[in-house]
């Protein structure tokens, strides 16, 4: 059966997206990877001398689970 899992990270406050992906694969050694869709966004804010950057990354993992014997 084909399935998906969505992972996201708001850097630097959460675990990096590549670490999340690697951890997820370590927990699912028997899956067959079909594809990974990756997206990254950076935004900056500056107002009255206050500035900040926001980094967001996400990944959609498309995979196939082994069929269970009946």
N, C-alpha and C positions, 0 to 999 in steps of 0.2 A: 504494500500500500504506500502511495506517495503522500508525504506529510511535509509540513513546514514548521519552522520555529523562528520567532522574531527576537532579536537581541538588540539592546540599545545602551548607549553610554553617554553621560554628560561629563566630559573631562574637565577638570581633574577630580571631580567629586566621586566618581564611580569607577569600578574596575574597567580597565581599558578594553575596547571591543575585541582586539585580537586575543587577549587573555580569556575573555568570555567564550569566544569561539573555540579556543583550544581546550578549555575546561569542559565545554559541552561535548566535544568530540571524545575526550577522555572518558566521559560517562557513557558514551554510546559507541563502543568499538565495533558493533556488528552492523552498523548502518551502511548504506551505499550512498555516497554523496552524488547528487545530481548537479547542483549549482549553488553559488552564493552570490546574492545581490547585495552590494555594499553602497552606502551613501554617507557622505560627511558634509557637515555644514559648520561654518564659522560665522559668528556675528559679533560686532563690536558696538559698544555704546559709549558715548562721551557727552556729559552734561555738567555744566558748572564746575569744571575741574575734576569731576569723577569719571573714571573710565573703566571699562571692563570688557573682557572677551569671553565669549561663550562658544564652546566646542561641543558638537553633538555628532555622534556616529551611530549608524545602525546597520544591521545585517539581517537579511532574510536567508535562512538556510533551507534549501529544498533537498529532501532526501527520501530514500526508499527504505522501508523496514522490511526485513526478511519475512516471508510468509510463514505463519505458524502451521506446523503439521496438524492435521485433524485426526 
